Amino acid sequence: MTDAAPALRLALDQNFPTPLIHAIASYLPPDLELRSLHEIDPRLSRLEDRPLFLTLHHMGWHGLVTNNYRMLDEPWELAPIIRTQAIVVAVEGLGHDPLRAAGALLLDLPGLAGRIRPQRSNVFLLSYRRRPPRTAREYLTEIAQRRGLAEPDLWQEVLVTAEEFEQARLD
């Protein structure tokens, strides 16, 4: 095994939940390095986005993971991303909820390095919306429809009998 540098080195901005990422570091893809701006160099935490992308590039970092997805609406901030061919993983719309932000990132990390298109900037805008719960009966109805059955007929086929229900007790 070699100690070669990871294929993809991404800095975590100062608002990203670094302790959560550290807690699962051993599970991260081996071709990826994630470090907070402060860990890379404490001075980075004081930079605005435009000089931050330029400085990270000169330091050998490929890009930034950030909750500041609004930077993608600012031409002044897009220019250094384009110039440095940076990778931006921007988590949209999760506010200041570190658990949800980390979760959105973790869902997208596997295979991220392999999805990078070379010699251009790569922006991954991660978005997650909360969904209302559905009942299990709604799923049963959909399965019945796919099978060309009436839902009551499928229900009769699979229902839990009173005897089966009682036998499941661990007395």
Beta strands, then each sheet from edge to edge (+ up, - down):
strand 1: 8-12
strand 2: 32-36
strand 3: 63-66
strand 4: 87-92
strand 5: 122-127
sheet 1: 2+ 1+ 3+ 4+ 5+
end
